[in-house]
Amino acid sequence: MHSQFKSLLTLTKYSFISKIRNPSTIFFGFAFPLIFILVFGLIGQGTAKFDVGITSNSLKSGPIYDAIVNNSSLNIITDRSDNILIEKLSKGKIPALVEIQQVNISLGGQNLITYKVNLKTTSADVQGGNTITSIISNEIIKYNNPPSENKILPAKIVTSNVEGRKYQQIDFILPGQLDFSLLSIGVISIAFSFLTLKKTLVIKRIFATPASKFSILASQVLSTLAIALLQAIVIILIGHFVFNFTLVNGLWTILTMLILTTYGLLIFFGFGLFVSTLAKDENALPSIANLITLPQLILSGSFFPIDIFPAFLQPIARIMPLTFLNDAMRAVSFEGATLVQVFPQILGLTIWGVIIYLIVLRTFKWE
């Protein structure tokens, strides 16, 4: 009985030691939950702001303008032309457009000043428009209720609505989830494939044949790419026909999204090759892969807008490769943007691609 108990303790001890030494156990048991607690604890600590455009002929001084500009919930846009602001309004990229007018009235021999605020909202973002209407209305109420000794005419707000394409939750979520699946495939699938080929000495056997290194690499890339494109088509079509996911230009939008899918995946393959070089075995690979994929899953805007994070995190989130792909996909699907119009996002992905492939060229080992 005593020997059995001692054996149990010994086996338990060494089993515990082996698990603690396993990087996956440490990551998924400790680091992974702590990362999520940290990130979700930070959500909402950033100042969520609503974009409000100011027309070129609007008054840009005075108490009403100052109250709107200084409101912590509003982000005022004054450096865009009226045509661009109206286009953004119709597409739901900004929820409201404001024009402030000064009105001079002669009353009882006195020249009095008041203000008229023309506020345009859009059906493409009803919730945002309603919130901004409420915020600006409250500022006008404050202006209209000064101390009794200040005699002024009340300011007025006139609201109107512009028809626009309704932005649904699926229009935000689907591109983010599609792109994250591409990141996971590009990093984890390629990393596992090459690590397995190395560990089982399959690559060494292939080297004994006329096949070139390029053929080995291309075969892995093409097979994974074929699966990813098939997956993307299924996700897009189900999203469109079942959940009414917006495809502005129909088939052309799908083709453009597939081009972005291909390009994004080719960039992510570089990260997969890098992981396969760092990982010594299958146990270490998930932990290393997650160091690349998880920060992007959380911060890239796949689940929720980047604006909800604290200000110090937002610049980091906006330069992540998955963020560039998310932004490009959403612009193409909902706004009907062309590849030329999403060139800044493609350039951002390209820069990441150059960096990671230069690293892979210096570090990748075939055996």
Secondary structure, DSSP 8 states (H G I E B T S, - for coil): -HHHHHHHHHHHHHHHHHHHH-HHHHIIIIIHHHHHHHHHHHTTTS---EEEEE-TTS--SSHHHHHHHT-TTEEEE-SS-HHHHHHHHHHTSSSEEEEEEEEEEEETTEEEEEEEEEEEEEGGGHHHHHHHHHHHHHHHHHHHS--TTS-----EEEEEEE------HHHHHHHHHHHHHHHHIIIIIHHHHHHHHHHTTHHHHHHTSS--HHHHHHHHHHHHHHHHHHHHHHHHHHHHHHH----TTTHHHHHHHHHHHHHHHHHHHHHHHHHHHH-SSTTHHHHHHHHHHHHHHHHSSSSS-GGGS-TTTHHHHHTSHHHHHHHHHHHHHHH---TTTTHHHHHHHHHHHHHHHHHHHHH----
